[in-house]
Amino acid sequence: MKIQPMFAAFAAALMSLSAGPAQAQSDMSFDAYLQLLTAQARAEGVSESTLQRMTAGLQPNYRVIELDQDQPGSPNRSGYPPLAPYIARHVDNARISGGRDAFSRYSGTLRAVEQEYGVPGEIITAIWGHETAYGAVKGGFDLSQALATLAWEGRRRELFSTEWIALMKVADKGYSRNELKGSWAGAFGNPQFLPSVYLRLATDGNGDGRADIMNSGADALASIANYFRDAGWRTGQPWGVRASVPAGFNVAAYRTEINAPICERVHERHSVYKTIGEWRELGVQPQRAMPNDTLATLFQPDGPGSPAWLLTSNYRVILEYNCSNYYAMSVGLLADEIAGR
Ligand SMILES: [Ca+2]
């Protein structure tokens, strides 16, 4: 999970953190700033022992600031990188076979999770595969250090101070500082949740009463399913299907006119929503059975003559996890491969 996806959570976090003590002047020393953060966490009920072990010897990590500043800005408006090579790299044999292994290893859990949350096992597994290669690559940054550094540096202070305080609350549930490692931007565990997302949506999948997304595959899978249900996944609907488009069909003529409130550059590439029945009347044919009343948007990322897809509202749920067409398409296509479609 990248920093962009959790917009809903961030917006809520930004609003809840008005002019609290964590909003210090940016010229404050790291130690002085950390005192303010710590005081705020204490005021929100985090125990003294947790604060001590999570802040012992804490110094800023300048590598984290560099990584934050290296983030690419808005892509050039004139073009998008092609999708096909991205898919070839990200939905490769290793990720497909790893996904099939994970899917069969966790088949019991996935069946139970699908029953409870209504999200297909292959979608959950595909998210796991894209986030951490099925748990192999979870990130090694000390989360307390990384988030405190970014909060102190100040460019996105509200976001990162909120996440640091949320991390203290996660630690207070009995996780060691050594367990609480992750990406430089604060995403952690098998599903790469941010701490605030963990507090809101992490859940127990193996019945031991703890939502241990760092160490338990079952907990991670149940937590991803909970995220998807919360984001509005519609049970029984695919994420999208390949579609054939008549020769000379001008997809651009059906471009959406709606300006998306978040990640506009992602949504502006999709067509207007029409029912599958309306698309069929225009000659656009889904390659798998789809009810005529399902709403879908048409997406032909690499231009005329290249593959096209009809995407349902469930595609937008994948975008909530990480707002990128490249990410969402590769999750959907990997899920199809895992399920043998
Ligand atoms: Ca558990």
Residues whose N, C-alpha, C, O or C-beta is under 5 A from the ligand:
A	BS01	CA	D204 G205 N206 G207 D208 G209 R210 A211 D212 D219
